[in-house]
Amino acid sequence: MKKTTFSLLVAIMFSLPAQASWTLNGDESTLSFISTKAVNVAEVHKFATLTGNVDDTGNIGISINLASVDTGIEIRDDRMREMLFDTESYASAEITAQVNTTMLDELAAGHSQSMAVEGELALHGQSIPMTFEVVVARMGNGDLLVMSQKPVVVNASLFNLADGVEALREIAGLPSISAAVPVSFVLSFDAD
């Protein structure tokens, strides 16, 4: 009788999903974007400071420090902070989303899974629903690697950034700067 009860308890324990949480490793993560100017001149830029986590219920929160924009040209970084992002008023962009924890629990170490994650991007006082098409890979130590399967296209006009784009175009003396910006990412999450 006791052996049967013990076996039943063990079976129940191992059939329950393993709830876990993860913290974004900012040093191992990259979020980059492409700007296009003068019709066909494209350049890759990034944000150097990212923080975030995935909690045990699948809530995702990622914060992008807008002052950490890195274009490789200091004066351009300063102009983007002041004229585009207005980091004095809007220090960060926030991504919130929800992921299926059952899928994460069932993802075996060394395997990956493609998925569409529904969420929102809050930027410059606006919050817009977005779909993030990603590949999630489970590392042997339980960490997660989340990569964009397709770039996310962020339209500056939806986030009240069109005036800032125009100000940058004027000060740089360019014929155009695209308002549509493809964003890609590789996010490394350490298991808690």
N, C-alpha and C positions, 0 to 999 in steps of 0.2 A: 504493500500500500504506500509506504513512504517513498519507495523507489519510483513508483508510478507518478506520484505527486511531484517529486523532484524533476522527473523527465518532462512532465507537462509544463512546469514553470520554466525550465530551460528552453523548451520549444516555443513558448509564448515570448520569452525575452528575445530570442533570436529572430522571431518573425516580425517584431516591431521595427519600424524604420529607425535608423540611427540618426537622431537629430544632431546636427552639427552647425557650427557657425564659422565664418571665415573673415579675416581682416585683410584689406588691400595692402599689398606690399608696394609702396610708392617707388622704391628704388628699382624694383623689377618690372614696373609697369610703364607703358607708353601710350599717350593719346596724341595723335598727330592730325594736322589738317592741311589741306592744299588750298592756297590762294592763287587765283588766276588774274593777271593784270595784262593790259594792252592786248586783249583778245586771246593770245596764245602763249603767254609766258607764265608757267606754273612753278610755284615754289612750295616746298614742304616745310612746315613749322610744327612746333609742339608746345605742350604745357609741361613744365618741369615738376609741378607739385600736385599730386593727386592723393586723396584719402578716401576711405570708405569701408564698407563691410557688407556681408550677407549674413542676416541673422538666422536663427534656427527655424523660423517660420517662412523663410524664403524672401523676406523683404530686402531689397538691394538699395543701398544709398551710396552714391559716389559724389564727392565734392572736387571741383576743378578750381584751383586757385588761379584766377584770371591774371593776377599780377605776375605769375610765373611764365607768361607767354615768352617763347624763345624762337625768334625768327632768324637768329644768327647775326642780326644787325641791331646794335643797341638803340640807336635813335628811332628805328622802326618799332622796336619793342615799347619804348617810351610813348610814342605816338599812339600805338594800339591801346596801351593802358589808359591813356588820357582821352583820346578822341573817339575811340571805338567802344571799348568795354566800360569806360568810366569807373575804374576800379575803386575810386573814392566812395562811390555810391553803391556799386555792385561788385563786391569782392570776389564772388565765386559763382560758378554755374553748378547746378545741382541736377543729378540724374537720380530718379527714383523708379523702381520697377519691382516686379514680383516674379519669382522663379518657382517652378514646381520642385519642392524639396524631395518628393518621392523619386523623381528622375535623378536628382543629385545623389540620393542615397543608393540608388541602384546602379549608378555609373561605376564600373569596375576600374581599379587602378590601371593606368596605361591605355585606357579607352577614351574615346571622345564621342560627343553627340551634338548634332546640329539642332538648333531650335530658334524660334522667334520669341523674343521677350518683349512684352508690352510694358511701356513705361511712359515717363514724362521727362522732358528737359526744361528746367527753369533757368532762364537766362535774361538778364537785363530787365527784370520785372515782369516777364511773360513766362507762362508755363504752357507747353505744347505737348500733346500726346505724340509718342513716337514708337515705332517698332524697331527693335534692334535685332538683326539677324546675326547670330553668333554661333561659334563652335566652342563647346565647353569640354575641356580635357581634365581628367582626374589623374593627379600624380600619385606615385607610389606611397608617399607620406601623407596622403589625404588632402594636399593642397589642390587648388583649382587654377587652371589657366583658361581665361575667357578671351577669345579673339573675335574681332568683327569678321563675319563671313562676307559681308558686303559693306562698303562705306555707308555711313549715315550722312545724308545730305541735309545740311543746316542752311536754311534760307534766312539771311540777315533781316529781310523786311518783316518776317514773322515775329522777330524778337526786338523790334524797334531799333535796329542797328543800321538801317539804310542811310540815315543822316551821317552816322559815323564813317561808313564806307565812303560816302561822297566827300566828306572832309579829308579823309586820307588820300583819296584820288586827287583832290585839288592841291593839297600841300606837296604831293609827290610829282605833280605835273603829268599825270598819266591820262591817256584817253579813256581808260575804263578799268574797273576792278569788279570782278564778278561778285554778285550778292549770294550766289549758291556755293557753299563750301563743303566738299566731301571730308568727312571725319572718319578716321580708322583708329583702332585701339588693340592693344594686347595688355590684358589686366591679369596680374598674378595675385591670387588670394591665398594667404597662409591659413591653414586650419588652426582654429583656436583650441 
